[in-house]
Amino acid sequence: MPATNLPSLSKFEVSPEECVKHQGFYLAPSVLTPSECAELVAYLGPTSGPGRRALLKDDHVASLARSEKLLALVSPHLQGKHAPRPVRAIYFNKSPDSNWLVAWHQDLTICVQKKVDVAGFGPWSVKDEVPHVQPPIALLENMITIRLHLDDTDETNGALKVTPGSHTADRLSPDAIQNWRQNTPEHLCTAHAGDALLMRPLLLHASGRSTSDRQRRVLHIEYAGYDLPAGMQWAEG
């Protein structure tokens, strides 16, 4: 889909619902206060690798993820009779000591407690001893991620890049990803500490290596608006 066929960001900057619907993402300003950011950074502490996972098993992180403030952000973007629930949390700290790039991709898997054969779910994989599976597209479309920025972020310290509108295109093959990249300008998601980026899992996104001595700390929380089929349970939520 050419970028000219997409509504402009500015048109929807006062409407998060329309922005997420058409572009696949929205930056909510000042969701956390400076003191809340500092407290969260101090609580989470340093990381020794690309990320710390399974953080919904931590009571403090789980309480934040289920807070009225964050649920109010995600609720308008999730459909159905089930209340939004956080299902995965990861803490990323891109720094001079732990620096990496992420190629263009979609977030296609969910984490569950054990493998259960259910029609429409697959393929399966295991990461960090946790079963991962690709659910049906309709379920991925009823999920949203909040990325809580704990530092100012721009192109020099690895801010996220996205391809607006790509969340509407189902699962994308490598060739389809390349086609989107060639025909749709990317958007750099610069943010201030305390801002929250809401994004659909199917949105194409990437990030480059940091070229700065500044850290880029992000608490990534995924929410679902549905329950899993009988016998299948979330690994965290």
N, C-alpha and C positions, 0 to 999 in steps of 0.2 A: 504494500500500500504506500503510494508516494506521500511524502510529508504534506504536500499541498492539499490532500484530501482529509487531513486531520484538523479538527478545530484547534485554534491557537491556545497556548497555555494561558495567555492573558485573559481570554474570554471567560475562562472558568476559575480564575484565581480566587473568586469570592464564593465558589461553589465546589467544595471538596467532592461531593457525590458525582457531579458532572465531570470533574477533572479525572477522577479515578475511572469512571465509566469509559471516557473517550481516550484518555492518555495512558491510563494504567498506573498512575502515581499522583501523589499530592504531598507537598511539603507543608506541614502544620507548624507554625512558628511558636517558640517559647512554651512548649508543652511541659518541660522541666525548668525549674528555677536554677540559677547558678548554684545555690546551696544544695539543691537536690542532686545536681550533676556531681558536685564535689563529694557529697556523701556516698553516692553510688560508686564513683571511681575508687574512693577509699575502701568501700566494702568489698568490691570485686577484686581489688588488688592487681598485681602484675600478672601477665600471661607469659608463658614460655614458648608458645607456638602460635599458629594462625588463629586459633580460637578455643574457647572453653565451652563445652557442649553440655546438654542435659541440665540446664540451669533452672528449669521449672521444678526440679527436685529440691532446690534451695528455697526455703520458706520466704526469705526476704524478696527474692526475685519473683517468686510466684505471687506474693502479695501485691507487688507492683503491677505485674501483668494482669491481675484481676481487679485492679483498682478502678473506681468509678471513672476516673479521668481517662484511662486508656480504653476502657470498654465503651465509653461515649464516643471515642474517636473511630472505633472499628465497627460499631453496631450498624451505622447507616449503610455500610458496604457489604453486609452479609445478609443473606436471605433465608427464609424458612422458619419453621416453628421452634428451632432450637436456639437457645441463647448462645452468643459468641463465647468461645472458650479458647484460652491459650493452649497450644499443643506442642510448642517447641521454643526454646530460648538458647541463643548462642551469644557469647561475648567475644567480639573481635577487637584486637588492638594492633593496628598496623603502625610500626615504629621503626627507627633505624636498626634496632636489634632483631626485629621480626617483620620482614618486609616481603611482600609477595604481590603478584598480579593475578587477576582472575579473568579468564577468557569469557567472551560473550556466551551466555547460556540462559536457560530458564530454570526455575526451581520446580522440579517435576516429581519429587518424592516426598513421602511422609514417613515418620518413624513410628513403629508399632512394637508391642511387647514380644510378639512371636509371629511366625509365618502361619497364615491361615489362607487356604485356597478359597478365594471368592471370585466369582465371575466379574471381569472388568478390572481387576487389580493385578498389575504386573507390568513389566518384569520386576523380580525381586533382587535385592542385593544386601550385603552386610557391610556396615561401616562402623568402626570402633565397637564391634561386637553387638551392634544394634540393627535389627532387621529394618530395611527400608523398602518401600514399594511405591510404584507409580499408581495412584488411584485414577478412576475415570475423570475425564476432563471436566465434567459437570461439577465434580467435587473440588477440583483445583480452582475452578472459577468462583467457588463459594468460600475462598480463603483470602486472607489479606495479611500482609506483614507490616509491622511497625519497626523501623530502625531508629532507635533513640540515639541521637548524636550527643556524645559527652565532651567533644572537642569541636572547635571550628574546623571545617573541612573544605578544601578546594582541590584544584587539580594537582597542587604540589604535594599534598599528603594523602593522595589516593581516594578522592571523592568518588562516589558511585556514578557511573555513566549508564544511561538507559536509552532504549529506542522507543520513543512514544508510539503508542497504538499497537505495538507488537503483541500485547496480551490477548488481542482479539483473534489471533491466527492459529489457535490450536497448538499442538506440539510441533516444533519446527525441526526439520532435518538440517544437517550442516549446510547444504546448498540453500535451503530456505533462509537460514540465518544470514548467510552471506548476501542473499538478495535483499533482505531487509536492511542490512548494513550499507549496501550500495545505494538504496533508494530513499532512505529515511535518515535525516540528520540526527545524530545523537544529541542527548541533552545531559549536561554535567550537573549533578545534583549538589551544588554547593550548599552549605548549611552552617548555622551557628550552633554552638553548644546549647543544648536544650531543645532544639528543633527535632521534629519527628517526621521521617519520611514514610508515608504509607504507599505500599506498592503491591500489585497483584503478582502472585508467584510466576505466572506465565509471561510476565514482562521481560523482554530481553535486557540483560544488564551485565556489566563488567566493571572492573576497576584496574587502574594501573599501579605500578610500584610507586611508593612515595619517593620524592626527590628532596624532601625536607627533613629537618631534624625534629619536627613536631609529631606528636602522636595523633592517631586517628582511632579513637575508641568509640565503639558502637555496640549497643545492646539490641540484638535482633530478636524479635518475638513474633511468632507465627500464630495466627488465629484461624479457627474453623467455625463455620456456621452450621455444622451437621454432626451427627453421631456416626460412628463407624458401624458396619454390619455386625450382626451377632457373631460373637466369638473373636472379634478383632478389637484390640484395645490400643489406645495411644501409649507410646513409650513414656511420655512425660505428662501429658495433660490428663 
